[in-house]
Amino acid sequence: MTSLIQPGEAEALLQAAINGELPDERGRFGPFGGRYVPETLVPAFERLEAGVREHLHDPQFQAEYQRELREWVGRPTALTHAPRLSERWGADVWLKREDLAHTGAHKINNAIGQALLAKRLGVERVIAETGAGQHGVASAAACARVGLPCAVYMGAVDIERQAPNVDRMRRLGAEVIAVESGDKTLRAAIDEALRKWVTDPAGIYYLLGSAVGAHPYPYLVRELQSVIGRESREQMIEQAGGLPDAAFACVGGGSNAIGLFYPLLGDDIELIGVEAGGTGSGLGQNAATLATGTPGVLQGSYTMILQDGDGQVQETHSISAGLDYSGVGPEHALLQATGRVRYVAASDGDALAALEELCETEGILTALETSHAYVAAREWAKENPGKRLLIGNSGRGDKDMPTLTKFPVKVRGHASA
Ligand SMILES: *Cc1c(COP(=O)(O)O)cnc(C)c1O
């Protein structure tokens, strides 16, 4: 999408991103981002923006947040060397283990940060949206931790598909509200949560789950998830003796990827985001927003989206529920346009095979979302023998067992048998 950025502009925008100058005061990452919301929502977003400005980098807030990350989330998460996978791939492979974080994925970094912010802002309750239920579980847990009631909006279709997570949320004290409007999945759940938020922006905090939507969410979520990249940077230097040559992360809305990439933008590291290639390259067959989409406005942000020729947002498909979204965070759209990060797609089948390979070689059952990152990393390793690479292992795969059970394990030969 180089046409959106004038020649010569890309370098200046990238430098601004590296310097921490983006988003600008209008919430924009170059041409992307911003706040395209109805008049009725403006006061709620302005109130949130003022709250973020006042509290997020306040030392007392940060001390509290860091303490929760350490004592409750279990940070820093491990950096794991993968010797057997390295041998197979002919590269030096390292894994950043967000699967070891409380509730099993990176989502908790954001959820607890925003829950603490909600507490500071003095709201009476929190609302959240969820698709697969992972962000709903993280939000329910974080709200219980800070002592705020939590209601999670979830599409009726997803409630049916993700029954175990619905039960988890309820046990963690959240109320799960079925959304019967629109596509009855994640997009409708976000719309419904926004509608609820405008009814009482002073009393309600909307805890959004990825680096998407109108300003300040993409900024707020990036700041909270950047702990992944900061820890990785230090751990790579300490454990591997230097930074990686390339880093990989899966991209749904883009929160774990921006969290890993952002602190590495200024380094000489190839950065690759991996989207859901689904079953094919046609509209509706995948969720490869950056790899195959076009610019447009979705849920308050100008970004890359999957739409048809009339601008109708398209349904998506992925084997992993967490990557199944027709938009993406605006900062990724900029990083793609400047050429700093490359975005590729991995198919359902290749993701399944990668999941199996990681189980077999390293004893880690990773999430189906995460598996997509391994597909691209493996290809890169074959083309770059002997190089060092880092993979953001965004979550654990236990939640995917109902899906995985449909695909029987290949019978493996045991060398010693
Ligand atoms: C939700 C989820 C994702 C996708 O969300 P991002 O905002 O793109 O990070 C990726 N991996 C796991 C394990 C998830 O639960």
The ligand as an SDF file (V2000), in Angstrom:
LIG
                    3D

 15 15  0  0  0  0  0  0  0  0999 V2000
   -6.0880  -13.9640   20.8260 C   0  0  0  0  0  0  0  0  0  0  0  0
   -4.8440  -14.6640   20.4950 C   0  0  0  0  0  0  0  0  0  0  0  0
   -4.0480  -14.2630   19.3860 C   0  0  0  0  0  0  0  0  0  0  0  0
   -4.4460  -13.1840   18.4420 C   0  0  0  0  0  0  0  0  0  0  0  0
   -4.5550  -11.9010   19.0000 O   0  0  0  0  0  0  0  0  0  0  0  0
   -3.4990  -10.7600   18.7380 P   0  0  0  0  0  0  0  0  0  0  0  0
   -4.1650   -9.5370   19.2430 O   0  0  0  0  0  0  0  0  0  0  0  0
   -3.2290  -10.7030   17.2630 O   0  0  0  0  0  0  0  0  0  0  0  0
   -2.2780  -11.1120   19.4800 O   0  0  0  0  0  0  0  0  0  0  0  0
   -2.8560  -14.9190   19.1800 C   0  0  0  0  0  0  0  0  0  0  0  0
   -2.4600  -15.9480   19.9600 N   0  0  0  0  0  0  0  0  0  0  0  0
   -3.1980  -16.3670   21.0170 C   0  0  0  0  0  0  0  0  0  0  0  0
   -2.6990  -17.5020   21.8380 C   0  0  0  0  0  0  0  0  0  0  0  0
   -4.4120  -15.7420   21.3110 C   0  0  0  0  0  0  0  0  0  0  0  0
   -5.1380  -16.1790   22.3590 O   0  0  0  0  0  0  0  0  0  0  0  0
  1  2  1  0
  2  3  1  0
  2 14  2  0
  3  4  1  0
  3 10  2  0
  4  5  1  0
  5  6  1  0
  6  7  2  0
  6  8  1  0
  6  9  1  0
 10 11  1  0
 11 12  2  0
 12 13  1  0
 12 14  1  0
 14 15  1  0
M  END
$$$$
